[in-house]
Amino acid sequence: MKRFIIFASVCLVLGSAVHFLAFADGYQRLANVIGATVQAWDADLDTLAGGAGAVLPAYDANAATNLNLTAHAGAIQTTAALSGLVDVTLDTVAATNLIVADCLGKVRINGDDDVIDYTLPAAQAGLVVSFANHLYARVITVDSGAGDIIILNNGTALTAADAADSSGAIDDKGTFVAVDGTYWILFSEQNVWVDGGVD
């Protein structure tokens, strides 16, 4: 007996934007999406597992209602422009341990006249976080977790668990991107970031 894998997509029209949820299993069926409860699927994505999943609220004409997809683990694709605010945090605590939720495209600002030390969560592909000085010329230290490695903007791979230090200038900036379960790349920088050693 031959088994065919069908690649399918579901198109959702939300306000004036068109959103696509892509599925790699033709047996999946998506129903009761807008204004209703989306059911959870079982591990092999062929039947409903029962129980309520995420609730996708009905959209008004201007798409002003929030769409919460936190329970959706797959990719979201759209042919329309995506726009919104960036999550920015002004930090005044001298040492801050970041979690995965803090590294989902967020920006952390040194919000007082002191050096500041951040510790990244364990690397996993797709995490992104940016750091910057605000009004103060102080060093920003970014530590990787045990076993993780930061690669500086010039291509230098630091020793596992070593930190990257900004220059201490008032306009220091740096964006860190996790590319897999080990490496964080300093993807862009303003002013030169250096090896801060074990912190």
PATITI-558762 format. One line per 5 residues: number of its first residue (from 1); their letters; for each residue x, y, z of N, C-alpha, C, O. Coordinates in Angstrom, 2 decimals, m for minus. Layout:
BEGIN
NUM> a> X Y Z X Y Z X Y Z X Y Z ~ ... .
//
This chain:
BEGIN
1> mkrfi> 0.84 m1.17 0.00 0.00 0.00 0.00 0.89 1.24 0.00 1.81 1.36 0.81 ~ 0.61 2.15 m0.91 1.38 3.38 m0.98 0.78 4.43 m0.07 m0.44 4.54 0.06 ~ 1.65 5.19 0.55 1.21 6.29 1.38 1.65 7.59 0.75 2.82 7.75 0.41 ~ 0.74 8.51 0.60 1.05 9.78 0.00 1.07 10.86 1.07 0.15 10.94 1.89 ~ 2.11 11.66 1.07 2.18 12.81 1.97 1.75 14.04 1.18 2.34 14.36 0.15 .
6> ifasv> 0.77 14.70 1.66 0.23 15.86 0.96 0.62 17.11 1.73 0.37 17.22 2.93 ~ 1.22 18.05 1.04 1.55 19.32 1.67 0.39 20.27 1.44 0.00 20.54 0.31 ~ m0.13 20.78 2.52 m1.32 21.62 2.43 m1.11 22.91 3.17 m0.21 23.01 4.01 ~ m1.92 23.88 2.87 m1.89 25.12 3.63 m3.30 25.59 3.83 m4.19 25.30 3.04 ~ m3.49 26.34 4.91 m4.79 26.90 5.23 m4.66 28.40 5.20 m3.75 28.96 5.81 .
11> clvlg> m5.54 29.04 4.50 m5.50 30.50 4.37 m6.52 31.10 5.32 m7.70 30.75 5.28 ~ m6.07 32.01 6.18 m6.96 32.72 7.09 m6.99 34.18 6.69 m5.94 34.82 6.56 ~ m8.16 34.71 6.50 m8.29 36.13 6.20 m8.65 36.85 7.48 m9.74 36.67 8.02 ~ m7.72 37.66 7.97 m7.90 38.38 9.22 m7.86 39.87 8.90 m6.80 40.42 8.63 ~ m9.02 40.50 8.94 m9.05 41.90 8.53 m8.67 42.00 7.07 m9.24 41.30 6.22 .
16> savhf> m7.70 42.85 6.75 m7.26 43.01 5.37 m6.04 42.16 5.04 m5.59 42.15 3.90 ~ m5.50 41.44 6.04 m4.30 40.64 5.81 m4.67 39.18 5.58 m5.68 38.69 6.09 ~ m3.84 38.50 4.82 m4.04 37.08 4.58 m2.93 36.32 5.28 m1.75 36.60 5.06 ~ m3.29 35.37 6.13 m2.31 34.61 6.90 m2.40 33.15 6.48 m3.50 32.63 6.28 ~ m1.26 32.49 6.36 m1.25 31.09 5.97 m0.68 30.25 7.10 0.38 30.56 7.64 .
21> lafad> m1.38 29.19 7.46 m0.85 28.19 8.38 m0.48 26.99 7.53 m1.35 26.40 6.89 ~ 0.78 26.63 7.50 1.25 25.55 6.62 1.30 24.23 7.36 1.76 24.18 8.50 ~ 0.83 23.18 6.75 0.82 21.85 7.34 1.46 20.86 6.38 1.29 20.98 5.16 ~ 2.20 19.89 6.90 2.86 18.89 6.08 2.14 17.55 6.15 2.75 16.54 5.81 ~ 0.92 17.51 6.56 0.18 16.26 6.65 m1.21 16.49 6.08 m2.01 17.22 6.66 .
26> gyqrl> m1.49 15.89 4.96 m2.76 16.10 4.29 m3.95 15.61 5.07 m5.09 15.97 4.76 ~ m3.71 14.80 6.11 m4.81 14.29 6.91 m5.31 15.31 7.91 m6.40 15.16 8.48 ~ m4.52 16.35 8.13 m4.95 17.37 9.08 m6.13 18.15 8.54 m6.21 18.43 7.34 ~ m7.02 18.48 9.41 m8.13 19.34 9.05 m8.21 20.45 10.09 m8.11 20.19 11.29 ~ m8.40 21.66 9.66 m8.49 22.80 10.56 m9.89 23.36 10.47 m10.34 23.76 9.40 .
31> anvig> m10.58 23.38 11.59 m11.96 23.86 11.58 m12.19 24.76 12.78 m11.42 24.76 13.74 ~ m13.26 25.53 12.72 m13.65 26.39 13.83 m12.51 27.30 14.26 m12.19 27.39 15.44 ~ m11.90 27.97 13.29 m10.71 28.75 13.62 m11.07 30.11 14.18 m10.69 30.44 15.30 ~ m11.78 30.91 13.43 m12.03 32.28 13.84 m13.18 32.32 14.84 m14.28 31.82 14.57 ~ m12.92 32.92 15.99 m13.94 33.08 17.00 m14.30 31.79 17.70 m15.35 31.72 18.34 .
36> atvqa> m13.48 30.78 17.60 m13.79 29.50 18.23 m12.53 28.89 18.80 m11.44 29.44 18.64 ~ m12.67 27.76 19.45 m11.53 27.07 20.04 m10.87 26.16 19.01 m11.55 25.41 18.31 ~ m9.56 26.24 18.91 m8.82 25.33 18.04 m8.42 24.12 18.86 m7.80 24.27 19.92 ~ m8.75 22.94 18.41 m8.46 21.72 19.16 m6.99 21.34 19.00 m6.37 21.64 17.99 ~ m6.46 20.67 20.01 m5.07 20.21 19.97 m4.98 18.92 19.16 m5.89 18.09 19.20 .
41> wdadl> m3.87 18.75 18.43 m3.64 17.53 17.64 m2.76 16.57 18.42 m2.01 16.98 19.30 ~ m2.85 15.27 18.09 m1.98 14.30 18.74 m0.58 14.37 18.13 m0.33 15.17 17.24 ~ 0.34 13.51 18.63 1.75 13.62 18.28 2.03 13.46 16.79 2.90 14.14 16.26 ~ 1.29 12.57 16.09 1.57 12.39 14.67 0.64 13.19 13.77 0.60 12.98 12.56 ~ m0.10 14.11 14.38 m0.89 15.10 13.65 m1.94 14.50 12.73 m2.21 15.06 11.66 .
46> dtlag> m2.55 13.37 13.13 m3.58 12.84 12.27 m4.97 12.85 12.89 m5.97 12.71 12.19 ~ m5.04 13.00 14.21 m6.35 13.06 14.85 m6.33 14.10 15.96 m5.28 14.49 16.46 ~ m7.52 14.54 16.34 m7.63 15.46 17.45 m7.34 14.73 18.75 m7.84 13.63 18.98 ~ m6.54 15.34 19.59 m6.20 14.71 20.86 m7.22 15.02 21.94 m7.20 14.42 23.01 ~ m8.11 15.95 21.66 m9.10 16.34 22.66 m8.57 17.47 23.52 m7.36 17.67 23.63 .
51> gagav> m9.47 18.20 24.12 m9.06 19.32 24.96 m8.90 20.58 24.13 m8.67 20.53 22.92 ~ m9.02 21.67 24.80 m8.98 22.95 24.10 m7.56 23.39 23.85 m6.69 23.24 24.72 ~ m7.30 23.93 22.67 m6.02 24.54 22.37 m6.12 26.04 22.52 m6.81 26.53 23.42 ~ m5.43 26.77 21.65 m5.47 28.23 21.74 m6.80 28.75 21.22 m7.43 28.13 20.36 ~ m7.21 29.86 21.72 m8.44 30.50 21.24 m8.07 31.64 20.31 m7.33 32.55 20.69 .
56> lpayd> m8.57 31.58 19.09 m8.34 32.64 18.13 m9.59 33.51 18.07 m10.61 33.06 17.55 ~ m9.54 34.74 18.59 m10.74 35.56 18.65 m11.15 36.06 17.27 m10.33 36.16 16.36 ~ m12.43 36.37 17.14 m12.92 36.94 15.88 m12.31 38.32 15.68 m12.13 39.08 16.63 ~ m12.00 38.63 14.43 m11.41 39.92 14.11 m12.47 40.89 13.65 m13.44 40.51 12.99 ~ m12.30 42.17 14.02 m13.19 43.18 13.49 m12.64 43.66 12.13 m11.63 43.16 11.66 .
61> anaat> m13.31 44.61 11.54 m12.94 45.04 10.20 m11.53 45.61 10.12 m10.88 45.53 9.08 ~ m11.06 46.18 11.21 m9.73 46.79 11.22 m8.68 45.88 11.84 m7.55 46.31 12.08 ~ m9.03 44.62 12.09 m8.11 43.66 12.69 m7.52 44.20 13.99 m6.34 44.03 14.26 ~ m8.38 44.86 14.79 m7.91 45.50 16.01 m7.83 44.54 17.18 m7.17 44.83 18.18 ~ m8.49 43.40 17.08 m8.47 42.44 18.17 m7.15 41.68 18.17 m6.65 41.31 17.11 .
66> nlnlt> m6.59 41.45 19.35 m5.33 40.73 19.43 m5.50 39.28 19.01 m6.52 38.65 19.31 ~ m4.51 38.75 18.31 m4.49 37.35 17.91 m3.40 36.66 18.71 m2.21 36.96 18.54 ~ m3.79 35.74 19.57 m2.83 35.07 20.45 m2.51 33.70 19.89 m3.34 32.79 19.91 ~ m1.28 33.54 19.38 m0.86 32.26 18.81 0.21 31.60 19.67 1.02 30.82 19.15 ~ 0.23 31.88 20.97 1.28 31.33 21.81 1.23 29.82 21.89 2.26 29.19 22.16 .
71> ahaga> 0.07 29.22 21.67 m0.02 27.76 21.74 0.26 27.11 20.40 0.26 25.88 20.29 ~ 0.51 27.91 19.36 0.80 27.37 18.04 2.31 27.22 17.88 3.04 28.21 17.94 ~ 2.78 26.00 17.69 4.22 25.75 17.65 4.79 25.79 16.25 6.01 25.82 16.09 ~ 3.96 25.80 15.22 4.45 25.76 13.85 4.75 27.14 13.30 4.59 28.14 13.99 ~ 5.21 27.18 12.05 5.54 28.44 11.39 4.27 29.16 10.96 3.28 28.54 10.57 .
76> iqtta> 4.31 30.47 11.02 3.23 31.31 10.52 3.77 32.07 9.32 4.81 32.72 9.41 ~ 3.07 32.01 8.20 3.49 32.70 6.99 2.39 33.66 6.57 1.21 33.38 6.76 ~ 2.79 34.78 6.00 1.81 35.73 5.51 2.33 36.40 4.25 3.53 36.60 4.09 ~ 1.42 36.75 3.35 1.80 37.51 2.16 1.67 39.00 2.40 2.03 39.80 1.54 ~ 1.16 39.37 3.57 0.99 40.79 3.91 2.13 41.25 4.81 2.85 40.43 5.38 .
81> alsgl> 2.29 42.57 4.92 3.31 43.13 5.80 2.92 42.93 7.25 1.75 43.07 7.61 ~ 3.89 42.59 8.07 3.68 42.48 9.51 4.24 43.71 10.18 5.34 44.15 9.84 ~ 3.51 44.28 11.12 4.00 45.46 11.81 3.58 45.40 13.26 2.62 44.72 13.63 ~ 4.30 46.11 14.08 3.98 46.15 15.49 5.13 46.74 16.28 6.18 47.04 15.73 ~ 4.92 46.89 17.57 5.94 47.45 18.44 6.97 46.40 18.80 6.66 45.22 18.88 .
86> vdvtl> 8.21 46.84 19.01 9.26 45.99 19.54 9.23 46.07 21.06 9.05 47.15 21.62 ~ 9.40 44.94 21.72 9.39 44.90 23.18 10.73 45.43 23.70 11.77 44.80 23.49 ~ 10.71 46.57 24.37 11.92 47.21 24.88 11.86 47.27 26.40 10.84 47.65 26.97 ~ 12.96 46.87 27.04 13.05 46.90 28.50 14.23 47.75 28.94 15.35 47.54 28.46 ~ 13.99 48.71 29.83 15.09 49.46 30.45 15.47 48.75 31.74 14.67 48.65 32.67 .
91> dtvaa> 16.69 48.25 31.79 17.15 47.47 32.93 18.00 48.31 33.87 18.89 49.04 33.44 ~ 17.70 48.20 35.16 18.49 48.90 36.18 19.10 47.94 37.19 19.84 48.36 38.08 ~ 18.78 46.65 37.06 19.39 45.64 37.94 20.77 45.31 37.38 20.92 45.12 36.18 ~ 21.77 45.23 38.24 23.15 45.06 37.79 23.39 43.74 37.09 24.22 43.67 36.18 ~ 22.69 42.67 37.49 22.86 41.36 36.89 21.49 40.79 36.56 20.63 40.69 37.43 .
96> tnliv> 21.28 40.43 35.29 19.98 39.94 34.84 20.14 38.62 34.11 20.86 38.54 33.11 ~ 19.46 37.59 34.60 19.44 36.29 33.93 18.24 36.26 32.99 17.09 36.32 33.43 ~ 18.52 36.15 31.70 17.45 36.14 30.71 16.91 34.72 30.53 17.63 33.73 30.71 ~ 15.63 34.63 30.19 15.01 33.36 29.85 14.65 33.40 28.37 14.79 34.43 27.71 ~ 14.19 32.27 27.85 13.87 32.19 26.42 12.91 33.30 26.00 13.09 33.91 24.94 .
101> adclg> 11.88 33.56 26.81 10.89 34.58 26.47 11.51 35.97 26.34 10.94 36.83 25.67 ~ 12.66 36.21 26.97 13.34 37.50 26.88 14.15 37.64 25.59 14.64 38.72 25.28 ~ 14.27 36.55 24.84 15.13 36.53 23.65 14.35 36.22 22.39 14.84 35.52 21.50 ~ 13.14 36.73 22.33 12.29 36.54 21.15 12.17 37.86 20.39 11.08 38.39 20.19 ~ 13.33 38.37 19.98 13.35 39.62 19.23 13.26 40.86 20.08 12.86 41.91 19.60 .
106> kvrin> 13.61 40.75 21.36 13.45 41.88 22.27 14.72 42.73 22.36 15.80 42.31 21.94 ~ 14.55 43.93 22.92 15.66 44.87 23.08 15.82 45.19 24.55 14.85 45.55 25.22 ~ 17.04 45.06 25.06 17.35 45.36 26.47 18.27 46.59 26.50 19.30 46.62 25.84 ~ 17.87 47.58 27.28 18.60 48.84 27.37 19.19 48.99 28.77 18.51 48.76 29.77 ~ 20.47 49.40 28.82 21.08 49.74 30.11 20.46 51.06 30.57 20.75 52.12 30.02 .
111> gdddv> 19.59 50.98 31.58 18.79 52.13 31.96 19.31 52.95 33.11 18.60 53.84 33.58 ~ 20.54 52.68 33.59 21.09 53.55 34.63 22.61 53.63 34.48 23.20 52.94 33.65 ~ 23.21 54.48 35.27 24.63 54.80 35.12 25.51 53.80 35.85 26.29 54.16 36.74 ~ 25.38 52.54 35.48 26.19 51.45 36.04 26.47 50.44 34.94 25.75 50.35 33.95 ~ 27.55 49.67 35.14 27.76 48.53 34.24 26.60 47.56 34.44 25.96 47.55 35.49 .
116> idytl> 26.34 46.75 33.44 25.24 45.80 33.53 25.68 44.47 32.94 26.41 44.42 31.95 ~ 25.23 43.38 33.56 25.65 42.04 33.19 24.42 41.19 32.90 23.57 40.99 33.76 ~ 24.33 40.68 31.65 23.24 39.81 31.26 23.76 38.39 31.07 24.87 38.20 30.58 ~ 22.97 37.41 31.44 23.28 36.01 31.14 22.23 35.48 30.20 21.03 35.52 30.49 ~ 22.68 34.97 29.05 21.78 34.42 28.05 21.22 33.08 28.51 21.88 32.38 29.28 .
121> paaqa> 20.03 32.70 28.04 19.54 31.34 28.30 20.32 30.35 27.43 21.11 30.76 26.59 ~ 20.10 29.06 27.64 20.73 28.05 26.79 20.37 28.33 25.34 19.22 28.62 25.01 ~ 21.38 28.24 24.48 21.16 28.55 23.07 20.18 27.58 22.43 20.21 26.38 22.70 ~ 19.31 28.11 21.59 18.47 27.30 20.71 18.18 28.12 19.48 17.94 29.33 19.57 ~ 18.19 27.48 18.33 18.07 28.19 17.06 16.87 29.12 17.04 15.75 28.74 17.38 .
126> glvvs> 17.13 30.36 16.63 16.06 31.33 16.45 15.92 32.38 17.54 15.20 33.35 17.36 ~ 16.61 32.19 18.66 16.55 33.21 19.71 17.33 34.45 19.25 18.41 34.34 18.69 ~ 16.77 35.63 19.50 17.40 36.89 19.11 17.16 37.91 20.22 16.03 38.08 20.69 ~ 18.22 38.59 20.63 18.07 39.65 21.63 19.13 40.72 21.35 20.27 40.42 21.00 ~ 18.73 41.97 21.52 19.65 43.10 21.30 19.89 43.84 22.61 19.02 43.90 23.47 .
131> fanhl> 21.09 44.40 22.73 21.48 45.14 23.92 22.00 46.51 23.50 22.60 46.64 22.43 ~ 21.78 47.52 24.34 22.27 48.86 24.00 22.41 49.70 25.26 21.69 49.53 26.23 ~ 23.37 50.63 25.20 23.41 51.69 26.20 22.36 52.73 25.82 21.93 52.81 24.67 ~ 21.96 53.52 26.80 20.86 54.45 26.60 21.38 55.89 26.71 21.46 56.61 25.72 ~ 21.70 56.27 27.91 22.24 57.61 28.15 23.59 57.55 28.84 24.17 58.59 29.16 .
136> yarvi> 24.08 56.34 29.05 25.25 56.19 29.92 26.36 55.42 29.20 26.10 54.47 28.46 ~ 27.59 55.84 29.44 28.76 55.19 28.85 29.27 54.14 29.83 30.17 54.40 30.63 ~ 28.70 52.94 29.77 29.06 51.85 30.66 29.18 50.55 29.87 28.55 50.39 28.83 ~ 30.00 49.63 30.37 30.19 48.34 29.70 28.95 47.47 29.88 28.40 47.35 30.98 ~ 28.52 46.86 28.79 27.48 45.84 28.82 28.16 44.50 28.67 28.89 44.27 27.70 .
141> tvdsg> 27.94 43.61 29.61 28.50 42.27 29.56 27.39 41.28 29.24 26.32 41.31 29.86 ~ 27.65 40.41 28.27 26.69 39.38 27.89 27.36 38.02 28.05 28.30 37.69 27.33 ~ 26.87 37.24 29.02 27.43 35.92 29.32 26.66 34.84 28.57 25.43 34.90 28.47 ~ 27.38 33.86 28.05 26.71 32.66 27.53 26.58 31.65 28.66 27.29 31.73 29.66 ~ 25.66 30.72 28.49 25.48 29.67 29.49 26.58 28.63 29.41 27.39 28.64 28.48 .
146> agdii> 26.62 27.74 30.38 27.62 26.67 30.41 27.53 25.86 29.12 26.46 25.38 28.76 ~ 28.67 25.71 28.44 28.72 24.92 27.22 28.39 25.70 25.96 28.67 25.23 24.86 ~ 27.81 26.89 26.10 27.48 27.70 24.93 28.65 28.60 24.55 29.48 28.96 25.39 ~ 28.70 28.97 23.28 29.82 29.74 22.74 29.30 30.97 22.01 28.39 30.88 21.18 ~ 29.89 32.12 22.32 29.59 33.35 21.60 30.64 33.55 20.51 31.84 33.42 20.77 .
151> ilnng> 30.18 33.86 19.30 31.08 34.20 18.21 30.98 35.71 18.00 29.90 36.24 17.69 ~ 32.11 36.40 18.16 32.13 37.85 18.02 31.90 38.26 16.57 31.95 37.43 15.66 ~ 31.64 39.54 16.36 31.35 40.06 15.03 32.51 39.85 14.06 32.30 39.78 12.85 ~ 33.74 39.75 14.58 34.91 39.54 13.71 35.17 38.07 13.42 36.15 37.73 12.77 ~ 34.29 37.18 13.91 34.43 35.75 13.65 35.14 34.97 14.74 35.25 33.75 14.64 .
156> talta> 35.63 35.64 15.77 36.33 34.95 16.86 35.35 34.20 17.74 34.40 34.78 18.26 ~ 35.58 32.90 17.89 34.75 32.08 18.77 35.35 32.12 20.17 36.51 31.74 20.36 ~ 34.58 32.57 21.13 35.07 32.63 22.51 35.07 31.24 23.13 34.43 30.33 22.62 ~ 35.79 31.10 24.21 35.76 29.86 24.98 34.36 29.66 25.55 33.70 30.64 25.92 ~ 33.90 28.42 25.61 32.57 28.14 26.13 32.36 28.82 27.47 33.23 28.78 28.34 .
161> adaad> 31.21 29.44 27.63 30.79 30.13 28.85 31.47 31.48 29.06 31.22 32.14 30.06 ~ 32.34 31.91 28.13 32.93 33.24 28.23 31.91 34.31 27.83 30.93 34.04 27.13 ~ 32.16 35.52 28.31 31.27 36.64 28.05 31.80 37.52 26.92 32.99 37.51 26.61 ~ 30.89 38.26 26.31 31.25 39.33 25.37 31.01 40.65 26.08 29.96 40.85 26.68 ~ 31.99 41.56 26.00 31.88 42.87 26.63 31.82 43.96 25.57 32.57 43.93 24.59 .
166> ssgai> 30.91 44.92 25.76 30.87 46.08 24.87 32.04 47.01 25.22 32.76 46.79 26.19 ~ 32.20 48.05 24.42 33.35 48.95 24.61 33.20 49.87 25.80 34.19 50.41 26.30 ~ 31.96 50.07 26.25 31.72 51.03 27.33 31.35 52.41 26.82 31.22 53.35 27.60 ~ 31.17 52.54 25.50 30.78 53.83 24.93 29.27 54.04 25.08 28.51 53.09 25.24 ~ 28.86 55.29 25.03 27.45 55.62 25.24 26.55 55.06 24.14 25.35 54.88 24.34 .
171> ddkgt> 27.14 54.79 22.96 26.33 54.31 21.83 26.57 52.83 21.53 26.32 52.38 20.41 ~ 27.04 52.06 22.50 27.23 50.62 22.30 25.91 49.93 21.98 24.88 50.20 22.58 ~ 25.98 49.03 21.00 24.82 48.21 20.64 25.32 46.86 20.14 26.41 46.76 19.58 ~ 24.52 45.82 20.35 24.87 44.51 19.82 23.65 43.61 19.78 22.84 43.61 20.71 ~ 23.52 42.83 18.71 22.43 41.88 18.56 22.98 40.47 18.53 23.87 40.16 17.74 .
176> fvavd> 22.46 39.62 19.39 22.92 38.24 19.52 21.85 37.30 18.97 20.68 37.40 19.33 ~ 22.29 36.37 18.10 21.38 35.42 17.46 21.89 34.00 17.75 23.05 33.69 17.48 ~ 21.03 33.16 18.31 21.38 31.76 18.52 21.09 30.99 17.23 19.98 31.05 16.70 ~ 22.10 30.27 16.73 21.94 29.56 15.46 21.69 28.07 15.63 21.27 27.40 14.69 ~ 21.96 27.55 16.82 21.69 26.14 17.12 21.72 25.97 18.63 21.52 26.94 19.36 .
181> gtywi> 21.98 24.78 19.11 21.98 24.53 20.54 23.28 24.87 21.24 23.42 24.59 22.43 ~ 24.24 25.47 20.53 25.54 25.78 21.11 25.97 27.23 20.89 26.50 27.87 21.80 ~ 25.74 27.75 19.69 26.37 29.01 19.29 25.42 30.20 19.30 24.30 30.14 18.79 ~ 25.92 31.30 19.90 25.32 32.63 19.78 26.27 33.46 18.92 27.46 33.54 19.20 ~ 25.74 34.08 17.88 26.55 34.95 17.03 26.21 36.41 17.34 25.05 36.80 17.38 .
186> lfseq> 27.27 37.20 17.57 27.08 38.65 17.66 26.87 39.13 16.23 27.82 39.42 15.50 ~ 25.61 39.20 15.85 25.23 39.36 14.45 25.53 40.76 13.94 25.86 40.95 12.77 ~ 25.41 41.74 14.81 25.75 43.11 14.44 26.19 43.83 15.70 25.78 43.49 16.80 ~ 27.03 44.83 15.52 27.53 45.58 16.68 27.76 47.02 16.29 27.99 47.35 15.13 ~ 27.69 47.89 17.30 28.17 49.25 17.15 29.24 49.41 18.21 28.99 49.21 19.40 .
191> nvwvd> 30.43 49.78 17.77 31.64 49.76 18.58 32.06 48.29 18.76 31.23 47.39 18.63 ~ 33.30 48.06 19.05 33.83 46.70 19.05 33.56 46.00 20.38 33.91 46.53 21.43 ~ 32.95 44.83 20.32 32.75 43.98 21.48 33.94 43.02 21.56 34.46 42.59 20.54 ~ 34.36 42.70 22.78 35.56 41.89 22.98 35.26 40.72 23.91 34.20 40.63 24.52 ~ 36.24 39.84 24.00 36.17 38.69 24.91 36.26 39.19 26.35 37.27 39.78 26.75 .
196> ggvd> 35.20 38.94 27.12 35.20 39.38 28.52 35.66 38.30 29.47 35.70 38.51 30.68 ~ 36.03 37.12 28.93 36.50 36.04 29.78 35.36 35.43 30.59 34.19 35.72 30.36 ~ 35.73 34.58 31.53 34.74 33.95 32.40 34.23 34.99 33.37 35.02 35.69 34.00 ~ 32.92 35.08 33.49 32.34 36.13 34.34 31.68 35.49 35.56 31.13 36.20 36.40 .
//
